Amino acid sequence: MKRLLLQSVLLLIFFNSYSQESQTDDWCTPGTKTYNEKFDKIVGMYSAMLESEKSQEYTRLLNEVIEKSDFVNSGGNIDPKDLDQWIMDNISKTKFTDKAAAEALMLKRNTTYKEVIMANVEMYKVLQESVRRCGKDFLQAVYFEMLMKYGDGFHP
């Protein structure tokens, strides 16, 4: 549940970073050959990324940070982007032994995520161009497909 909330927030941020304008040609019309080819290409690239060893390592590290944060059991509300700060401010409420252990795991998670992104720059460029050209509906369709296929293993 926490992962879906985090993913939803990230999706909204990503959606808002693009113009609402879109072109209405075959390239952007669901069901057309051109659209389906572009969609299938991006879904294939995204799947390859999510199935990569580095991406799976990132997901494992992310889940470990979330599990060790013990945030669900701490009460209150927090914006997912502030989870790392919350952990550092409330280290005694977490399952981390100390701040150094938390920082080390969060750094490893962040470094791994950057490596995943850098290894998949081309996929993100193609996705960005598709969103620029067709609007947020294209991105929503891709992300929905990924969520259905990978569930908690999906990350933007």
C-alpha positions in Angstrom: 0.0 0.0 0.0 2.8 2.4 0.9 4.4 1.6 -2.5 1.3 2.4 -4.4 1.0 5.8 -2.6 4.6 6.6 -3.4 4.1 5.6 -7.0 1.0 7.6 -7.3 2.7 10.7 -5.9 5.6 10.2 -8.3 3.2 9.8 -11.2 1.4 13.0 -10.4 4.7 14.9 -10.2 5.8 13.4 -13.6 2.4 14.2 -15.2 2.6 17.8 -14.0 6.0 18.3 -15.5 4.7 18.0 -19.1 2.4 20.2 -21.1 -1.2 19.2 -21.4 -1.1 19.8 -25.2 -1.0 16.7 -27.4 -1.2 16.0 -31.1 -4.1 14.0 -32.4 -2.5 11.9 -35.1 -2.1 8.2 -35.6 1.0 8.3 -33.4 -1.1 9.4 -30.5 -4.4 7.5 -31.1 -4.7 4.3 -29.1 -5.3 1.2 -31.2 -3.6 2.5 -34.3 -0.6 0.7 -35.7 1.8 3.5 -35.0 0.6 4.0 -31.5 0.7 0.3 -30.7 4.2 0.0 -32.1 5.5 2.9 -29.9 3.6 1.7 -26.9 4.9 -1.9 -27.3 8.5 -0.6 -27.8 8.4 1.5 -24.6 6.7 -1.3 -22.6 9.3 -3.7 -23.8 12.1 -1.3 -22.8 10.5 -0.6 -19.5 10.1 -4.3 -18.8 13.7 -5.0 -19.7 14.7 -2.3 -17.2 12.5 -3.6 -14.4 13.7 -7.2 -15.0 17.3 -6.2 -14.9 19.5 -7.2 -11.9 20.2 -3.6 -11.0 16.5 -2.7 -11.0 15.7 -5.7 -8.8 18.5 -4.7 -6.4 17.0 -1.2 -6.2 13.5 -2.6 -5.5 15.0 -4.8 -2.8 16.8 -1.9 -1.2 13.8 0.4 -1.4 11.7 -2.3 0.3 14.3 -2.7 3.0 14.3 1.0 3.7 10.5 1.1 3.9 10.4 -2.1 6.1 13.2 -0.8 8.5 11.6 2.6 8.7 8.7 1.0 10.6 6.7 4.0 9.6 3.3 2.3 9.5 3.7 1.5 13.2 4.9 5.0 14.1 1.6 6.9 13.6 1.0 10.2 11.9 1.1 11.2 8.2 4.1 11.9 6.1 4.7 12.7 2.5 6.7 9.8 0.9 9.4 12.1 -0.4 10.1 13.0 3.2 10.5 9.5 4.4 14.3 9.6 4.5 14.2 12.8 6.6 11.5 11.3 8.9 13.8 8.2 9.4 16.7 10.5 10.4 14.5 12.5 12.7 12.9 9.5 14.4 15.7 6.9 14.3 14.7 5.5 17.7 11.2 4.6 16.2 12.8 2.6 13.4 14.4 -0.8 13.1 17.7 0.8 12.1 20.5 0.4 14.7 21.6 4.0 14.3 21.7 7.0 11.9 24.8 5.7 10.2 23.2 2.4 9.3 20.1 4.3 7.9 22.3 6.7 6.0 24.3 3.9 4.5 21.3 2.0 3.3 19.6 5.1 1.9 22.8 6.0 0.1 23.1 2.6 -1.4 19.4 2.7 -2.5 19.9 6.1 -4.1 23.1 5.2 -5.8 21.5 2.0 -7.2 18.5 4.0 -8.5 20.8 6.4 -10.3 22.6 3.5 -11.9 19.2 2.1 -13.1 18.3 5.5 -14.6 21.7 5.9 -16.3 21.5 2.4 -17.7 18.1 3.2 -19.2 18.5 6.7 -20.5 17.3 5.8 -24.0 14.0 4.3 -22.6 13.4 7.5 -20.6 14.1 9.6 -23.7 11.7 7.7 -25.8 9.1 7.8 -23.1 9.6 11.6 -22.6 9.2 12.2 -26.3 6.0 10.1 -26.4 4.6 12.1 -23.5 5.7 15.4 -25.1 4.0 14.5 -28.3 0.9 12.7 -27.1 0.4 14.0 -23.6 -0.1 12.5 -20.2 -2.6 9.8 -21.4 0.3 8.0 -23.1 2.3 8.0 -19.8 -0.7 6.9 -17.8 -1.3 3.9 -20.2 2.4 2.8 -20.0 2.4 3.2 -16.2 -0.9 1.3 -15.8 0.5 -1.5 -18.0 3.7 -1.6 -15.8 1.7 -1.6 -12.5 -0.5 -4.4 -13.8 2.5 -6.5 -14.9 4.9 -5.8 -12.0 2.8 -4.5 -9.0 5.2 -3.6 -6.2 8.2 -4.3 -8.5 7.3 -1.2 -10.6 9.1 2.0 -10.2 9.0 5.2 -12.3 
